[in-house]
Amino acid sequence: MISVELTDKEAESFKKWRKYEDVFDGLLAAGVFSLRNGHASLSFNADGVLVVIRTDTEAWRRKKSLLT
């Protein structure tokens, strides 16, 4: 066992993370935190359980013209 000391604020944040740990793990597995030029859509069931994560990214976008 490892003991860790936390401030009150850190302890509150940790409790929130533990409450939503399964959602967080799903977001990590889906690569949501490393999305660039895209978006993620989350679907929850009636019990508030995350059931689907959809991601959409742009494969290519024309850069703005340097002349305008």
N, C-alpha and C positions, 0 to 999 in steps of 0.2 A: 504494500500500500504506500502511496505517495501523499504526503501532506503538502498543501498549498495554502498560502495566506493570501486573502483577497480583501480589497477595500469593500465597503458596503455597496458602492456603486457597481464594482466588478462582480460581486456576489449576485446582485439583482440581475445583471446582464447574463450571467451564467445560468441562473434559474430559467430565464426566458429562453435561452438557447436550448437547454435541456427539454423544455416543454415542446419546442418545435424542431427537435433534432432530426426526426424522420424527414420532415420537409426539407431541411437544410441539406441532408445527405442526398435527397433526390435532386435538388438543385445542383449540387456539386457533380453528381453522376451525369446529369444532362449537360454539363458544361455551361450552365447559365452565367456563372461569374466571369467566364472568359469570352462571352459573346462580344463581337465587334461588328458594327453596321448591321444590327439585327434586333430582334425582340423575342421575348418568351411569353407564352400564354400558359397560365396555370389553371387547371380545372379541379375543383374539389367536389366530393359527393355530399349528400345531405347531412352526413355526420361530421363534415369538416375535414375529411381525410383527402390528402392530395392523391389524385388518381391518374392524371395525365399532365405531362409537360410537353408543350409544343414549342419548337424554336424555329425561327425563320431568319435567314441571313441573306444579305445581298452578295451575290457572287462577283458582281462587277458594277461599277457606276462611273459614268464619264465625269471626269474632273471639270470644274468650272473653267471656262476659257480664260486664258491669260489676257485676251484682248478686250474683254468687257469690264 
